[in-house]
Amino acid sequence: MAVRSIRIYGDPILREKARPVEETTAALRRLAEDMIDTMIEAEGIGLAAPQVGETVRLYVVNLGAISPELFQDRRGPSLDGDPAHLALVNPRVVKQEGAQTGDEGCLSFPDLFEKVTRPEVVRVEATDLDGRPLEIEGSGLLARVLIHELDHLEGTLFIDYLSKFRLQFLRTRLKKLKASSQAG
Ligand SMILES: [Zn+2]
């Protein structure tokens, strides 16, 4: 278990499309465990593999940080029996309903929070780290996390949902992030 460095906006890996996981290996499990450590240390509620430099279809969610009434449904084993942390392998959205608008952030954009509209309810199917099927459906913040992390696997970032006007307003801050990402 180890904390990995989080890639910051401007790093081209964040724009790559992640490839499917074809085999659940010990290396994949190690990556997921490192991602959980990294997410907790950064006080995040979700983290996708490309954010630590691995372009595979895997993300983790800190379910312990999400209030229980947002869980609509949940089936399948969780990571090593720890219900607080979930690793989703090859996730796909099988249902999205409604709309919610609220503040959203991203560990690859330190200190940036912007209003983003997302579905109110999201259901994701995936497998766990042993290849067993897993389904989770959530509303509110949980729906937002489930779909935000999935976007990372497509190279989509939350700022892509902002208006041109808003992006223009944020131009200097985004430039600074890019510069910090290139510096280190
Ligand atoms: Zn993010």
Boltz pocket constraint, residues with backbone or C-beta under 6 A from the ligand:
constraints:
  - pocket:
      binder: B
      contacts: [[A, 46], [A, 105], [A, 106], [A, 107], [A, 108], [A, 148], [A, 149], [A, 152]]
      max_distance: 6.0
